Amino acid sequence: MKLKHHPHELAPRLAQTFKTLFNLHSVRKFVSLFVIGTTLSLAIASCGGNTASTSSSPNSASPVANSAKEVELTLVGYAVPKAAHDAIIPKFVEKWQKEKGQTVTFKQSYGGSGSQTRAIIDGLEADVANLAIAADTEKLVKAGFVNSDWTTKTPNNGIVAKTVAAVIVRPGNPKNIKTFDDLTRPDVKWVTADPKTSGGARWNFLALWDHALRANNKDEAKATEFVTKAFANVAVLAKDARESTDAFSKQGQGDALINYENEVILAQQKGEKLEYVVPDPNVSIDIPISVIDKNVDKHGTREVAEAFVQYLYTPEAQAEFVKLGFRPLDGAPVKTKENTDKYPAVKTLGTIQEYGGWSQAQKKFFDDGAVFDQVQASIKR
């Protein structure tokens, strides 16, 4: 049965209903909840640690945010290449804009290579990683972030820059330090970072080992004896390269410091007066670059991330690495006589491939109980 209401009876009922549903208290409550929810969303979006950024976007890029007109890349690296990146990125952004009509913004994070590697594994959503040592990239492979074929999909087997080990000495070189052999003399004390905590220090150790192996017809027992004698003279075994540099430069520890040649050159460019020698034989210190496959697929940024990595091998990008003291890559257009003559010649240059790559070198020398631990135990440091 249908109920009929006279218009003058229906109006008061509707008014009462609307008053109940939309009274002032309800509206205030709704507005308050909306404001609180919006504020929390903005606060959460703004939280994200101390990652440096060239944009104001949230830390985690998402496929939704990467519209046809704009895309964000997160570049994570160890500290040294930052100056090169800062010069290269604007050139890539301009090139990409012209070719694709898309604006690229970069978020950048720099720190120790090992800590940056752990940060990526723990959730720092890097699209590209420029670490100090391929062993750290291999950790990302094991953790499922980088595909195992990363070296074959990147030019020059994934090595974007290279340098050698240099020995920084006191002004005037009063101890007349010329080669790695001098670090074993009883009157010489020297400083290095700890290979157990510093990727760069592993290269330092390998430089000494490679020198000793070549000098002793590949006799590993004699090579072990040599590095043991050298490390017995270490005045400070620092946590990382920065700490070792401070110990030598600011605290006056030791007669010498092993560091990357490019870092010494960069310090000189900034006005520091440093004297150094480049021993021969030496090792090729190779700096890797890789796309973080897991993250670029999540973010929808694979195309632009891979394009950026490829761009780092162009003459204009490689020129920026050379300006900062990295040695020109073999076969690169920037490997001119003018650029090569800037560096002390090294006739004999060992490579990590001679030791089976970083996966094998890590096990042999730096894992718990491996050669370096044995050396330390024998000198009871």
C-alpha positions as CSV (number, residue, x, y, z in Angstrom):
1,M,0.0,0.0,0.0
2,K,1.4,3.4,-1.0
3,L,1.5,6.2,1.5
4,K,0.6,9.6,0.3
5,H,1.9,12.8,2.0
6,H,0.6,16.2,1.4
7,P,3.3,18.7,0.3
8,H,3.0,20.8,3.4
9,E,3.6,17.7,5.6
10,L,6.6,16.4,3.5
11,A,8.6,19.6,3.7
12,P,9.2,19.6,7.5
13,R,10.2,15.9,7.4
14,L,12.8,16.5,4.7
15,A,14.1,19.5,6.6
16,Q,14.5,17.5,9.8
17,T,16.3,14.7,7.9
18,F,18.8,17.1,6.3
19,K,19.3,18.8,9.7
20,T,20.2,15.5,11.2
21,L,22.5,14.4,8.5
22,F,24.2,17.7,7.9
23,N,24.2,19.5,11.2
24,L,27.1,21.8,12.0
25,H,28.8,19.3,14.3
26,S,28.9,16.7,11.6
27,V,30.3,19.2,9.1
28,R,33.0,20.3,11.6
29,K,33.9,16.7,12.3
30,F,34.1,15.9,8.6
31,V,36.3,18.9,7.9
32,S,38.5,18.1,10.9
33,L,39.1,14.5,9.8
34,F,39.8,15.6,6.3
35,V,42.4,18.1,7.5
36,I,44.0,15.6,9.8
37,G,44.1,13.0,7.1
38,T,45.6,15.4,4.6
39,T,48.2,16.6,7.1
40,L,49.3,13.1,7.9
41,S,49.6,12.2,4.3
42,L,51.8,15.2,3.6
43,A,53.9,14.4,6.7
44,I,54.4,10.8,5.7
45,A,55.3,11.8,2.2
46,S,57.9,14.3,3.4
47,C,59.7,11.7,5.7
48,G,62.5,9.9,4.1
49,G,65.9,10.3,5.8
50,N,68.8,12.5,4.6
51,T,68.9,11.7,0.9
52,A,69.9,14.8,-1.0
53,S,67.5,15.7,-3.8
54,T,67.3,17.9,-6.9
55,S,63.6,18.0,-6.6
56,S,60.8,18.2,-4.0
57,S,59.3,14.8,-4.9
58,P,58.7,12.1,-2.3
59,N,61.5,9.6,-1.7
60,S,59.9,6.7,-3.5
61,A,59.1,7.3,-7.1
62,S,56.1,5.5,-8.4
63,P,54.9,4.5,-11.9
64,V,51.8,6.8,-11.3
65,A,54.1,9.8,-10.7
66,N,56.1,9.1,-13.9
67,S,53.7,10.7,-16.4
68,A,54.6,11.2,-20.0
69,K,55.9,14.7,-19.2
70,E,57.9,14.1,-16.1
71,V,60.0,11.3,-14.6
72,E,62.2,11.1,-11.5
73,L,65.4,9.1,-11.1
74,T,67.1,8.3,-7.8
75,L,70.9,8.1,-8.2
76,V,72.8,6.6,-5.3
77,G,76.6,6.6,-5.2
78,Y,79.7,6.7,-3.1
79,A,80.9,10.2,-2.4
80,V,83.7,10.8,-5.0
81,P,81.7,10.9,-8.3
82,K,79.2,13.5,-7.1
83,A,81.1,16.4,-8.7
84,A,81.1,14.5,-12.0
85,H,77.4,13.7,-11.7
86,D,76.6,17.3,-11.0
87,A,78.2,18.3,-14.2
88,I,76.8,15.5,-16.3
89,I,73.2,15.4,-15.1
90,P,72.1,18.8,-16.6
91,K,73.5,17.7,-20.0
92,F,71.5,14.5,-19.9
93,V,68.4,16.2,-18.8
94,E,68.6,18.6,-21.7
95,K,69.3,15.8,-24.2
96,W,66.4,13.7,-22.9
97,Q,64.0,16.6,-23.0
98,K,64.9,17.3,-26.7
99,E,64.6,13.6,-27.7
100,K,61.6,12.5,-25.6
101,G,59.9,15.7,-24.6
102,Q,60.1,14.5,-21.0
103,T,61.5,16.3,-18.0
104,V,63.9,14.2,-15.8
105,T,64.5,15.2,-12.2
106,F,67.2,13.5,-10.2
107,K,67.3,12.7,-6.5
108,Q,70.9,12.0,-5.4
109,S,72.3,10.3,-2.3
110,Y,76.0,9.9,-1.5
111,G,78.0,8.2,1.2
112,G,80.3,5.3,1.9
113,S,79.9,2.6,-0.8
114,G,79.2,-0.2,1.8
115,S,76.6,1.9,3.7
116,Q,74.9,2.9,0.4
117,T,74.7,-0.7,-0.6
118,R,73.1,-1.7,2.7
119,A,70.7,1.3,2.4
120,I,69.5,0.1,-1.0
121,I,68.9,-3.4,0.3
122,D,67.1,-1.9,3.3
123,G,64.8,0.2,1.2
124,L,66.5,3.2,-0.4
125,E,64.8,2.9,-3.8
126,A,67.7,3.7,-6.1
127,D,67.2,3.5,-9.9
128,V,70.9,3.7,-10.6
129,A,73.9,2.9,-8.3
130,N,77.5,4.2,-8.8
131,L,79.4,2.4,-6.1
132,A,83.1,2.2,-5.3
133,I,83.6,-1.4,-5.9
134,A,82.0,-4.2,-7.9
135,A,81.9,-6.4,-4.9
136,D,79.1,-4.1,-3.5
137,T,77.2,-4.3,-6.8
138,E,77.4,-8.1,-6.5
139,K,75.8,-7.8,-3.0
140,L,72.9,-6.2,-4.7
141,V,72.8,-9.1,-7.2
142,K,72.7,-11.6,-4.3
143,A,69.9,-9.6,-2.7
144,G,67.8,-9.7,-5.8
145,F,68.1,-6.0,-6.8
146,V,70.4,-6.2,-9.8
147,N,70.3,-8.9,-12.5
148,S,73.3,-11.2,-12.6
149,D,74.1,-10.2,-16.2
150,W,74.6,-6.5,-15.3
151,T,78.2,-6.4,-16.7
152,T,77.2,-7.7,-20.1
153,K,74.3,-5.2,-20.5
154,T,76.4,-2.2,-19.7
155,P,79.3,-0.8,-21.7
156,N,82.9,-1.6,-20.7
157,N,81.6,-4.5,-18.5
158,G,79.9,-2.1,-16.2
159,I,83.0,0.0,-15.4
160,V,82.3,3.7,-15.8
161,A,85.5,5.1,-14.4
162,K,89.0,4.0,-13.2
163,T,91.9,5.1,-11.2
164,V,95.0,3.7,-9.5
165,A,96.4,3.6,-6.0
166,A,98.5,6.6,-4.9
167,V,100.8,7.1,-1.9
168,I,100.5,10.5,-0.4
169,V,103.7,11.6,1.4
170,R,104.7,14.5,3.7
171,P,105.9,17.8,2.1
172,G,109.3,17.2,0.5
173,N,108.9,13.5,0.9
174,P,111.4,13.3,3.8
175,K,111.3,9.5,3.9
176,N,112.0,9.3,0.2
177,I,109.0,6.9,-0.4
178,K,108.9,5.8,-4.1
179,T,107.3,2.3,-4.2
180,F,105.2,0.0,-2.1
181,D,108.4,-1.7,-0.9
182,D,109.1,1.5,1.1
183,L,106.0,0.8,3.2
184,T,107.8,-2.2,4.7
185,R,110.8,-0.2,6.0
186,P,111.1,-0.1,9.8
187,D,111.4,3.7,9.7
188,V,108.2,4.2,7.8
189,K,104.7,4.3,9.3
190,W,101.6,4.7,7.1
191,V,97.9,5.1,7.2
192,T,95.0,3.2,5.4
193,A,91.4,2.4,5.9
194,D,90.5,-1.1,7.1
195,P,89.8,-3.5,4.2
196,K,87.2,-5.2,6.4
197,T,85.1,-2.0,6.5
198,S,86.2,0.0,3.5
199,G,85.8,-1.0,-0.2
200,G,88.5,1.4,-1.2
201,A,90.9,-0.1,1.3
202,R,90.5,-3.5,-0.4
203,W,91.9,-2.0,-3.5
204,N,94.8,-0.7,-1.3
205,F,95.5,-4.2,0.0
206,L,95.3,-5.7,-3.5
207,A,97.7,-3.2,-4.9
208,L,100.3,-4.3,-2.3
209,W,99.5,-8.0,-2.8
210,D,99.7,-7.6,-6.6
211,H,103.1,-5.8,-6.3
212,A,104.5,-8.5,-4.1
213,L,103.2,-11.4,-6.2
214,R,104.8,-9.9,-9.3
215,A,108.1,-9.3,-7.5
216,N,108.2,-12.9,-6.2
217,N,107.3,-14.9,-9.3
218,K,103.7,-15.4,-8.0
219,D,104.8,-17.0,-4.8
220,E,101.8,-16.5,-2.5
221,A,103.7,-17.3,0.7
222,K,106.2,-14.5,-0.1
223,A,103.3,-12.2,-1.0
224,T,101.7,-12.9,2.4
225,E,105.0,-12.2,4.1
226,F,105.3,-8.9,2.3
227,V,101.8,-7.6,3.1
228,T,102.2,-8.7,6.7
229,K,105.4,-6.7,7.0
230,A,103.7,-3.7,5.4
231,F,100.6,-3.8,7.6
232,A,102.8,-4.2,10.7
233,N,103.9,-0.6,9.9
234,V,100.3,0.8,9.8
235,A,100.0,3.6,12.3
236,V,96.2,3.9,11.9
237,L,93.8,1.4,10.5
238,A,90.8,3.6,10.0
239,K,87.1,2.8,9.5
240,D,86.9,4.4,6.1
241,A,88.8,6.6,3.6
242,R,87.6,9.9,5.1
243,E,88.8,8.8,8.6
244,S,92.2,7.7,7.3
245,T,92.7,11.0,5.4
246,D,91.8,12.9,8.6
247,A,94.3,10.8,10.6
248,F,97.1,11.6,8.1
249,S,96.3,15.2,7.2
250,K,94.7,16.7,10.4
251,Q,96.2,14.5,13.1
252,G,99.7,14.1,11.6
253,Q,99.7,10.3,11.9
254,G,102.1,8.4,9.7
255,D,104.6,9.2,7.0
256,A,102.4,8.1,4.1
257,L,98.7,7.4,3.2
258,I,97.4,5.2,0.5
259,N,94.4,6.6,-1.4
260,Y,92.8,6.8,-4.8
261,E,94.9,8.9,-7.3
262,N,91.7,10.7,-8.4
263,E,90.9,11.8,-4.9
264,V,94.4,13.3,-4.5
265,I,94.0,15.2,-7.8
266,L,90.6,16.4,-6.7
267,A,92.0,17.6,-3.4
268,Q,94.7,19.5,-5.3
269,Q,92.1,21.1,-7.5
270,K,90.4,22.4,-4.3
271,G,93.6,24.0,-3.2
272,E,95.2,21.4,-0.9
273,K,99.0,21.1,-1.2
274,L,99.6,17.4,-1.5
275,E,102.6,15.4,-2.7
276,Y,102.2,11.9,-3.9
277,V,103.8,9.1,-5.9
278,V,102.1,6.4,-8.1
279,P,103.9,3.1,-7.6
280,D,104.5,0.8,-10.6
281,P,103.3,-1.9,-10.7
282,N,99.8,-0.9,-9.6
283,V,96.2,-2.0,-9.9
284,S,93.4,-0.7,-12.0
285,I,90.8,0.5,-9.6
286,D,87.5,0.0,-11.4
287,I,84.4,2.0,-10.6
288,P,81.1,0.2,-11.5
289,I,77.7,1.6,-12.5
290,S,74.5,-0.4,-12.6
291,V,70.7,0.0,-13.1
292,I,68.8,-1.3,-10.1
293,D,66.6,-3.7,-12.0
294,K,64.1,-4.5,-9.2
295,N,63.4,-0.8,-8.6
296,V,63.3,0.5,-12.1
297,D,60.7,-2.1,-13.0
298,K,58.7,-1.1,-9.9
299,H,59.0,2.6,-10.7
300,G,58.5,2.3,-14.4
301,T,61.8,4.1,-15.0
302,R,63.9,1.4,-16.9
303,E,64.1,3.3,-20.2
304,V,65.4,6.5,-18.8
305,A,67.6,4.8,-16.2
306,E,69.3,2.7,-18.9
307,A,69.6,5.8,-21.1
308,F,71.4,7.7,-18.3
309,V,73.8,4.8,-17.7
310,Q,74.6,4.7,-21.4
311,Y,75.1,8.5,-21.5
312,L,77.8,8.2,-18.8
313,Y,80.0,6.5,-21.5
314,T,79.6,9.3,-24.0
315,P,82.7,11.6,-24.7
316,E,81.1,14.6,-23.0
317,A,80.3,12.6,-19.9
318,Q,83.6,10.8,-19.7
319,A,85.4,14.2,-20.1
320,E,83.8,15.2,-16.7
321,F,85.3,12.1,-15.0
322,V,88.7,12.9,-16.5
323,K,88.5,16.5,-15.2
324,L,88.1,15.2,-11.7
325,G,91.2,13.0,-11.9
326,F,89.9,9.7,-13.1
327,R,92.0,8.0,-15.8
328,P,90.5,7.8,-19.3
329,L,88.9,4.4,-20.0
330,D,90.6,2.2,-22.6
331,G,89.2,2.8,-26.0
332,A,87.3,5.9,-24.9
333,P,87.5,9.0,-27.2
334,V,88.8,11.0,-24.2
335,K,91.9,8.8,-24.0
336,T,94.0,11.3,-25.9
337,K,97.7,11.8,-25.5
338,E,96.9,15.1,-23.8
339,N,94.7,13.5,-21.2
340,T,97.0,10.5,-20.8
341,D,100.1,12.6,-20.2
342,K,98.5,14.2,-17.2
343,Y,99.1,11.1,-15.2
344,P,102.2,9.3,-14.1
345,A,102.8,6.4,-16.4
346,V,102.1,2.9,-15.0
347,K,103.7,0.2,-17.2
348,T,102.4,-2.8,-15.2
349,L,98.7,-2.6,-14.2
350,G,97.1,-5.5,-12.5
351,T,93.3,-6.2,-12.8
352,I,90.7,-7.7,-10.6
353,Q,90.0,-10.3,-13.4
354,E,93.4,-11.8,-12.7
355,Y,92.0,-12.8,-9.3
356,G,88.8,-14.3,-10.6
357,G,86.7,-11.1,-10.2
358,W,85.5,-9.6,-7.0
359,S,83.4,-12.6,-6.0
360,Q,86.6,-14.7,-5.8
361,A,88.8,-12.0,-4.4
362,Q,86.4,-11.3,-1.6
363,K,86.4,-14.9,-0.5
364,K,90.2,-15.3,-0.8
365,F,91.3,-12.1,0.9
366,F,88.5,-10.4,2.9
367,D,86.0,-12.9,4.2
368,D,86.2,-13.9,7.8
369,G,89.3,-16.0,8.3
370,A,90.7,-15.2,4.8
371,V,94.2,-13.8,4.0
372,F,93.7,-10.3,5.5
373,D,92.4,-11.8,8.8
374,Q,95.4,-14.1,8.9
375,V,97.8,-11.2,8.3
376,Q,96.2,-9.2,11.1
377,A,96.3,-12.2,13.5
378,S,100.0,-12.8,12.8
379,I,100.9,-9.2,13.8
380,K,98.4,-9.3,16.7
381,R,96.9,-5.9,15.9
